Amino acid sequence: MLIASIALGLAALTYFFDSLLARQSNPNQRLESMQTASGIREVVLAQNRQGHYVANGLLNSVPVTFLLDTGATDVAIPAGIAQLARLPLGVKSSAATANGTVAVYSTRVDKLELGNIVLHNINASITPTMDGDTILLGMSALRQIEFTQQGARLTLRQVPEY
């Protein structure tokens, strides 16, 4: 009984701390979204412990995690996620990254969702050497929305086109 109690306690602690670490890495697992009377869609993001803005979203209806990266020209997608989202491999080219020059393939994302902000027809790059399952949300997407930072909060705004 004692061993079973200890094992159960360790399992509960593991679950608790795993959940705590996930919230610290991505405090935006459940996004705070709103829409104004004039149709402006707004999403507010909190910084993670490293000072980055990480948030859950959808890429062609596939659940993903985004890391906002204003230094990235395009949305950069790891090959595994690109395959899940059924993104076609386009023209092969080279891209300069913080880790050197890498081979990338051009592609187009039909639909990208971050809270209630929805973007269509986004230029992107499939990066086979990119580790992990986080998508870099670069300027090919971010240029279509307004964003302002105040303290540890980043507010994204999508103004409707008339």
C-alpha positions as CSV (number, residue, x, y, z in Angstrom):
1,M,0.0,0.0,0.0
2,L,2.8,2.4,0.9
3,I,4.6,1.8,-2.5
4,A,1.3,2.3,-4.4
5,S,0.6,5.6,-2.5
6,I,4.2,6.8,-3.2
7,A,3.8,5.9,-6.9
8,L,0.4,7.6,-7.1
9,G,1.9,10.7,-5.4
10,L,4.8,10.8,-7.8
11,A,2.5,10.5,-10.8
12,A,0.3,13.4,-9.5
13,L,3.4,15.6,-8.9
14,T,4.7,14.7,-12.4
15,Y,1.4,15.7,-14.0
16,F,1.3,19.0,-12.0
17,F,4.8,20.1,-12.8
18,D,4.5,19.1,-16.4
19,S,1.4,21.2,-16.7
20,L,3.2,24.1,-14.9
21,L,6.2,23.9,-17.2
22,A,3.9,23.9,-20.3
23,R,2.1,27.1,-19.1
24,Q,5.5,28.8,-18.5
25,S,6.7,27.9,-22.0
26,N,3.4,28.8,-23.6
27,P,1.2,31.0,-21.4
28,N,-1.2,31.6,-24.4
29,Q,-2.6,28.1,-24.7
30,R,-6.1,29.6,-24.3
31,L,-6.1,32.9,-26.2
32,E,-7.9,36.1,-25.0
33,S,-9.8,37.3,-28.1
34,M,-12.3,40.0,-28.7
35,Q,-14.0,41.8,-31.6
36,T,-15.0,45.5,-31.4
37,A,-18.2,46.9,-32.8
38,S,-16.3,48.2,-35.8
39,G,-15.1,44.6,-36.6
40,I,-11.5,44.9,-35.4
41,R,-10.4,41.5,-34.1
42,E,-8.0,41.6,-31.2
43,V,-5.8,39.0,-29.5
44,V,-3.7,39.7,-26.4
45,L,-0.6,37.6,-25.8
46,A,1.5,37.3,-22.6
47,Q,5.2,36.8,-22.8
48,N,6.7,33.5,-21.7
49,R,9.5,33.2,-19.2
50,Q,12.1,33.7,-21.9
51,G,10.4,37.0,-23.1
52,H,9.0,35.4,-26.3
53,Y,5.4,35.4,-27.5
54,V,4.2,31.8,-28.0
55,A,0.6,30.9,-28.7
56,N,-1.5,28.0,-29.9
57,G,-3.3,28.4,-33.2
58,L,-4.3,26.5,-36.4
59,L,-2.5,26.1,-39.7
60,N,-4.9,24.8,-42.4
61,S,-7.1,23.5,-39.5
62,V,-4.1,21.6,-37.9
63,P,-3.5,22.6,-34.2
64,V,0.0,24.1,-33.9
65,T,2.2,26.3,-31.7
66,F,3.4,29.6,-33.1
67,L,6.4,31.6,-32.0
68,L,6.1,35.2,-33.2
69,D,9.3,36.2,-34.9
70,T,9.5,39.7,-36.4
71,G,13.0,38.9,-37.7
72,A,11.7,36.1,-39.9
73,T,10.7,37.1,-43.5
74,D,8.3,34.2,-43.9
75,V,6.3,31.9,-41.8
76,A,8.8,29.0,-41.2
77,I,7.2,25.5,-40.9
78,P,9.0,22.3,-39.8
79,A,8.6,19.5,-42.4
80,G,6.5,17.3,-40.1
81,I,3.9,20.0,-39.5
82,A,3.9,20.8,-43.3
83,Q,3.1,17.2,-44.0
84,L,0.3,17.1,-41.5
85,A,-1.2,20.4,-43.0
86,R,-0.8,18.9,-46.5
87,L,1.4,21.8,-47.7
88,P,2.9,21.3,-51.1
89,L,6.7,21.6,-51.5
90,G,7.4,24.4,-53.9
91,V,10.6,25.8,-55.3
92,K,13.8,24.9,-53.3
93,S,15.9,27.9,-52.3
94,S,18.3,28.9,-49.5
95,A,17.5,31.0,-46.4
96,A,19.8,32.8,-44.0
97,T,18.9,31.9,-40.4
98,A,20.5,32.5,-37.1
99,N,22.0,29.0,-37.5
100,G,23.5,29.7,-40.9
101,T,22.2,29.1,-44.4
102,V,19.6,26.3,-44.8
103,A,17.6,24.8,-47.7
104,V,13.9,25.7,-47.7
105,Y,10.9,25.0,-49.9
106,S,8.3,27.7,-50.8
107,T,4.7,27.0,-50.0
108,R,1.4,28.8,-49.4
109,V,-0.8,28.5,-46.3
110,D,-4.5,28.6,-47.1
111,K,-5.6,29.6,-43.6
112,L,-3.8,30.6,-40.5
113,E,-5.7,31.2,-37.3
114,L,-4.5,32.8,-34.0
115,G,-7.5,33.3,-31.7
116,N,-10.1,35.1,-33.7
117,I,-7.6,36.5,-36.2
118,V,-7.8,34.6,-39.5
119,L,-5.3,35.1,-42.3
120,H,-5.5,33.6,-45.8
121,N,-3.1,32.8,-48.6
122,I,0.1,33.3,-46.6
123,N,3.6,32.9,-48.1
124,A,5.6,30.4,-46.1
125,S,8.7,28.2,-46.1
126,I,9.0,24.6,-45.3
127,T,12.2,24.1,-43.4
128,P,13.2,20.4,-43.3
129,T,16.1,21.0,-40.9
130,M,13.9,22.8,-38.4
131,D,13.6,20.8,-35.2
132,G,10.6,20.7,-33.0
133,D,6.9,21.4,-33.6
134,T,6.9,25.2,-33.3
135,I,6.1,27.4,-36.3
136,L,7.9,30.7,-36.6
137,L,5.2,33.3,-37.4
138,G,7.2,35.7,-39.6
139,M,6.5,38.9,-41.3
140,S,4.7,37.3,-44.3
141,A,1.8,36.9,-41.8
142,L,2.5,39.6,-39.3
143,R,2.5,42.4,-41.9
144,Q,-1.2,41.8,-42.3
145,I,-2.0,42.8,-38.7
146,E,-1.2,45.6,-36.3
147,F,0.7,44.9,-33.1
148,T,1.7,46.9,-30.1
149,Q,3.6,45.8,-27.0
150,Q,3.0,47.2,-23.6
151,G,5.0,45.7,-20.8
152,A,4.8,41.9,-21.0
153,R,1.7,42.0,-23.2
154,L,1.5,42.0,-27.0
155,T,-1.8,43.1,-28.6
156,L,-2.5,41.9,-32.2
157,R,-5.2,43.7,-34.2
158,Q,-6.8,42.6,-37.5
159,V,-8.6,45.5,-39.1
160,P,-11.3,44.4,-41.6
161,E,-10.8,45.3,-45.2
162,Y,-13.6,47.3,-46.8
